């Protein structure tokens, strides 16, 4: 039996509870949250002990795995404390609020006998997996470049209901850290590691509610010579489908829900995406459970999980680079 605890019982914990319940041999043994209301609700719903101190929980119960689903600025310390005790960790994105904190977590992972995985679950989408496989084989020729968009909508209430989201201290940033990070991660994973970033962020629609950005644009230079462009905003009237287009010498791969591959010889292939299978929100993607199941299936194996802090730091570095170009030194240091 794999004994599991969740630290942080807010919105995204829903998909983690669902995933744990679906994994054979996984048993939820505790929940932890510093908010008394959320903690009481989780204890009542799950029928397990509740803690308001994650260190006390780790010391008393010694679970095999903890899921860290806290606000952004509370990701690192619980994960480090677990790793130092040999407890495996699944942590929500982003890796950390700052690059320095992200490196601290990466160092803790390198020095621990336990494993840690970061939830970039969209890499497990059927469409993303198909794109990566096609691009990795080399059969499409050289990758020339790519584009990505996230055209979503968020209201003032979204931030007022969870005030940490709209602040540098709580969220580490805005749109890029909370919504668009998954699409940025897909771009650098699919096209290749990013060697240069030029971009800008702004607050166009929610300036009277948040201190962070709601819009961003950037150009990414990849180490393999390809170039990507990216645009994201929370000022759109609706949550439009995320788009990712990758142009190669022999085909164009277009992701809009499903994946369409148009070859230069006229052939067209379509890869359908899975549909949401949990109580989570559809814009979180469909593959949290697959990532979590994969992580559990590898417990006890040697080597790091493939989406570990060192891997997740790549996308965080892109975001922080854009922030440094967009804000004063003081804000850049906070971010």
Protein Blocks (a to p, Z undefined) as FASTA:
>chain_A
ZZdddehjafklmmmmmmmmmpghiacfbdcdfblklmmmmmmmnopacdfbfklmmmmn
opabdcdfbdfklmmmmmmmmmmnopacdddddfblbfklmmmmmmmmmmpcbdcddddf
klmpmklmmmmmmmmnomnopafbdcddddddddfklmmmmmmlmpmklnopaklmmmmm
mmmmmmmmmnopcfbdcdddddfklmmmbccdfbdcdddddfkopacdddddfkbfbdcd
dddddddfkbccddehiacdddfkopacdddddddfbfbdfklojklmmmmmmmmmmgoi
acjdfbdfklmmmmmmmmmmmmmmmmcfklmmmZZ
